[in-house]
Structures are given as C-alpha cells and as structure tokens.
Amino acid sequence: MSTVESRPLVGAGVNRVDGPRKVTGTAPYPMDFSVPGQAYGALVQSTVSAGRIIRMDTEEAERSPGVISVLTHENAPQVGTGPTTVLGEAPPAPLRNDRVMHHGQHIAFVVAETPEQAAAAARLVHAEYEAAEPLLDLQDPRAQHLVDPWKMDHSRGDVSAALEAADVIVRGTYFTADNTNNPLGLFATLAAWEEDTLTVHDTSQWPSMVRTTLAMVFGIPESSVRVLVPYVGGGFGAGLRAWPHVILTAMAARTTKRPVKLVLTRPQMFTSVGHRPSGVQWLSVGASRDGGLVALDHRSLSSLSMEDNDYEPFSHGTAFAYQCPNVITRDQQAKLNIAVPTSMRAPAEAQGSFALESALDELAYTLRMDPLELRIRNHTEVDPRNGLPWSGKALLECYEVGARRFGWADRSPEPRSMRDGNWLVGYGMASAMFPYFATPCMAEATVNRDGSAFVRSAATDIGTGTYTVMAQLSAEELGLPLDKVRFDLGDSDMPDSMMAGGSGLTGALGNAVHDACRRLVGLFADLARGDADSPLLGASPEDVEVSGGRVHLAGRPDRGESYADILARHGLAQLTATGSSRPPDPAEIGMSPAGAYGAKFVEVRVDADLGIVRVARVVSAIDGGRILNEKTARSQIIGGTVGGIGMALFEDTVTDPRTGRIANGTFGDYLVAVNADIPELDVIFVGEPDRGTPTGTKGVGEVGLVGIAPAIANAVYHATGKRIRDLPITIDNLL
C-alpha cells in the first residue's frame, strides 16, 4: 500500500502547527500549570562541596508564616532508586543521608502556602557541616578514574608503529570548559497524589522515563503514574533525566497530602539539571606526505560527579570519522565533587570534534595543504570499524556545495594574509557528524468516521517541530490533508516513546508513525476486501493506495471508497492501529546506520590590536537524510550553530577552585551568544533519504552545533597565526 500523491506534505516548509498557541501565549508549559489547593516548594542547597551535615536547624523556618513542612534527611521518607537508562544510572535519590557530594546539593525542601513564603523560609534553614576537602581539579591525581565505563573504546592496527613511521606527526592537548544547558524556561514540577495515583507536570524530554522512575522510587505500578509535558521551553539535554528535585516535589506532595509545585531559580538551574562536562583531550595524528592519515591516537579525560556515570565518550567519533588504518580511542572520567553532568546538545561529539578537527587543520598547514582537500583525501564511504557501507553519507557533497557557497577557493592560504582595515580576516572549516541514535518507539493512529485522524505518542516537542513533522508524516501516510490530522504527544499514558534527544526522536518516532499508519490502512483494506458492497472486494492491503481520504486500488483512484464510508458501513466510529520501530540492525540491513553529516565554513574578524573576535558569516552544508520539514530543520541547524558560537567564544561555567561554588550562575555572569554576536547563518541541505530506515530520516538537532567550535578556532588561526586549543576563545588568548 502507498500514497499516490507526489509527497507534497513531507519536506515542505509548512508553518508549525503549534505556532499559533505559542505566539498567542496559550501553549501551556510546565510552570504554567496549577491545580486547586496546591502548595509551593523551595529548595535548600548545601554551601560546602564535600563532607557531612552534623546538624540541621529548621525551627525558625517551621515557625515562618505559611510553612507547611520542612523535609530534611532526618525526616524524609526513604525512597527507592530510579532505573538505569541508555544515559546511565539515575541521579542519586535526594535526602537519603547526611553526606554532601557537591556545592548546591539539595539538603532540605520547604513547603508553604505561597512561593514567596516557601522561598523566605528556605533562607531560614541552617546547616552545620563537618566539611572535607573537595576534589575539584580534573587532573587531580587523587581523583578516582572510570576507564572505558561504556565499553566504547576502539582499537585497530598498530598505532605506535604507525606514528613512529609517519612522515608528519601533529600532537596537541585540547581543553573544553564546563557549559550549562540554560534553556530560557526555568524547570518546574507540579506533583499531585490521589491515594496511590500520582500525576506530575514536569519539564522533561522523556515522559516515559520519568513515569518509570517515579514508579520505581515510590514503589507503585507504572500505571499509577501519569507524566504530562505538552510543551517544553527548551532543554538541550537537561530534560533527559528525572532529577532529584522532581522526586522531592512528589515526596513533599505525598507527605503533606497537598499538590506541590516547584519552580527552580536560575542559579539552581546551574546545579540541579546537569551541564556539559569539562575535559582534556590528547591527540596524535600521523600522516604521509600526500596527506593520507596513517595513525590517530585520541584520548580524553572528562569530569564526572561522585555518584554518577554520565555517558560522554569524547573520542568515540574519531574511530569512524575518516579513513585511517591505525586508530586508538580511549576515554576516562574523573570523579569530582561537582554537580551531576548530563548530555548537552551534541554530547561528546561537540568536544571530540573540537580536538580532531583542530588537529587536522594543524596537519593541513604543516603539509601546506588545503584543509578541505585533506579531509576529502581521507574521506571514507564505509564504516572503518566493520567495513560496511554507510546507510547514507553525502559528506563529499556537503564539502563541495558548502565550499562553493562560502567562496572557500577565494581564500589566501597563508595565516594573517587577509585583512580589512584593522580587522584580521580568517577562513576556517571543519567536518561535522553526529552518530545515528535511536531506541524502540511506539505510536498509535486512529481514523474517525468524519474522516479525520488522530495520531499520538508519549514523545515531547522541545521546540524541534515534532508536533508539525509528525502531523505531516501522518497526513502523507494516511492520504489526508494536513488540516484533517491531529498529532498529540507529551503524555506518558500514550504509547511509549524514546527521548527527545540524541537526534533520534524524528527517526524513531517517524518510523513508528509510518508503521502505525500503514497498519491502519491495512485494517481498512481488510474490512473492505471481505465486503460485497465495497469496490475493494477481494483486494489485499498490498493492492491498495490512499489519497484524498480514500482507500483505492493502486493506480486506480476511481476504484475505491473513503475511510468514512468503510467505517459507516461496518457500524464503527473509528479504527485504530499501533505501530512500533526499533533501531536498524547492521547485520540485517547490510549497512552501518549513518547519522547526520555536515561541512561548516566560517569567516571571522579579529581586531589586530584588541584581540576581539567576531564571527562574520557561517555556511553549514548538511546531509540530514530525508528532510521532513525544511523550515523546522533549518531552524534546528541555525539554533545549533548559535550554540556552537557560544561554546567557541563565550560559555564557561566557572567553579571556584577552593569551595566548588559556581561563580557565574546567573545570566548576568554566564555569557551566551546574543543577537549582536550572530551573523546571517546560511544553511544548505544536500543528500538523499537514508537507506537504513523506512522514512529515510536522520536527526539534525545536534549536527548543527558539531564542528562550529573547531571551524571558528581554525578561522582564528588563519586570521592571526595563533593556534587555540582551549575553549572558550577569549581576548587574553589572542593578545
């Protein structure tokens, strides 16, 4: 079965279906929800980074106006531990003992009648500590190291021998800073119990996981938990865990027998919902005189909290980025007294690509070779780890189209050779890729007697356009106009969905929607083929197509009938089918699932006297497989590019090296890229639908950020002749 239309719905840059609600302020975000009788929570956080609490003084807070309860480790009910997911173990349960593991750890939870009363009372809670010396330095020899915790280290060939025999060797040490996700919307949780049934509104990118976590923590069936997230005000990975404050809010609601609402403050966002971990990377590259890579040795050490195992293998992508016979990648994590890190847009690849693409740029200059030509010379059409062809890879086309649009051939290759008045002009480029990622996913599709369709899944839309692209895909698969299809999400009672993260949701959910809609059309065909009154009598599901709200014989739009007619004749109000998807198996498809690819070209201007860096323009050529909506996909690349500029030039979560306190935990002190920092960003999509999945899509949420930081650093080198290996690039690096 298929549609007969020329697929006008998918790919078209249609406006967001949720756009009117957002621009009119009627889209309900987690912090917008309220229920009758709710109380308000406020967090009390530790003021030391390591040690024990020896005394909690809550009397003054408990006497404060409006206070209902103050929970500490001394009176909080003990709860269970959440599940281990693809992102690692659940964060530690809150208030379980007197130990302090990081500055800003939640040590008490105040519940009061108003948010102002709760916040005022929280300031009256005092803790006395037996402080210990914290471990805060990534390279402190006392820190415990986790070696290859995710079993993703890679080795092929003989790297030591190949480096020794190489004509040219480039070695470098690269540092990347802590970055904090910082979505504009503050994270919020509203929890309400009705006997042993829990309903939660939460800022989450994964409602199904939050439901599972809360069920495990409180020892109740998953069917007794409902998590609602119709809209999320951004997340960038911060919403991929059920954080301790979510459990605390539900715990307080259960203890007080009142619904409780908590909204984090901006400083609390820096310690409560994760951050991109800092890291140091060591990279050695060996090459022949003609630019062929002969050896890559990439090792990293990244920061980790004392009680966590966040997934962040910086060097992993180097194993399959280029054609090279001898490669070794090794990742370690150092346990420190810091808040729990988490995925932040393009986790691991953002940091790893900075080191790899910077080193390759340095190699190109050492060889007196065009940096673009070096990458083309070492391009691989197969996965070097297993020899299988990629399911889709248009990186060479990205290079060609991006370079032409940017005018790369016009550059003068010598560093410090291009100038515009007092501005030193530099061109830089980098490859980008983000690996394929997906987990099992489900969707449900229904067609009603009025000819409308309702498709749903427990996914979230974090601003990426999931509402819109899934409505487009559903309309195409069911042969309906877009205005006859409603797609809904953000409710854990709906069919289980994977997270909105890892650039995987569009592919996994799209494939599940595809399956659900195809199964649904099959159910209609089955009804019709046994019906003597149907023009489709005797036709199998394989014989039919859909268009214009009708099921008809393939190539015979005149021989068929509408969904509404089939339902009416059988006395049915609606027909429903459930679909599912799972990640493609390389052994089954004979290919390695390919993620998104890109080539990033950047022009910078550097003030010759002051060292001020300005990004003048960026061209991103992207292979995202089949693009479901060019407008929303372009927005994703633009947003990722802005994040990459922030990573390269501004963002640095500064921790006091003595106390472990985050010193710049406000928007007044933590610098992000703003409108004045962003030039016009050019985005081009190339390539064909991916061959590894039914819908042919790849996620583009992360690849927009990958490669921007090294492209900027490489452009700064071209402008100034100074090689920067430490992010962010600041004025003092260049003076």
Secondary structure, DSSP 8 states (H G I E B T S, - for coil): -EE-S---SSBS----TTHHHHHTT-S--GGG---TT-EEEEEEE-SSSSEEEEEEE-HHHHHSTTEEEEEETTTS--------BTTBS----TTSSSEE-STT-EEEEEEESSHHHHHHHHTT-EEEEEE------TT-TTS-EEESTTS--EEES-HHHHHHH-SEEEEEEEEE--B----SS--EEEEEEETTEEEEEE--S-HHHHHHHHHHHHT--GGGEEEE-S--S--TTTTSS--HHHHHHHHHHHHHTS-EEEE--HHHHHHHS--B--EEEEEEEEE-TTS-EEEEEEEEEEEEETT------TTTTHHHHS--S-EEEEEEEEEESS------SSTTHHHHHHHHHHHHHHHHHHHT--HHHHHHHT--SB-TTT--BBS---HHHHHHHHHHHHTGGGS--STT--EETTEEEEEEEEEEEE------EEEEEEEETTS-EEEE-S---SSS-HHHHHHHHHHHHHT--GGGEEEE--BTTSS----S-TT-HHHHHHHHHHHHHHHHHHHHHHHHHT-TTSTTTT--GGGEEEETTEEEETTEEEEEEEHHHHHHHTT-SEEEEEEEE----HHHHTSB---EEEEEEEEEEEETTT--EEEEEEEEEEE-BS-SBHHHHHHHHHHHHHHHHHHHHT----B-TTT--BTT-STTTS----GGG---EEEEEE----TTSSS-B---TTTTTTTHHHHHHHHHHHHHS----BSS--HHHH-
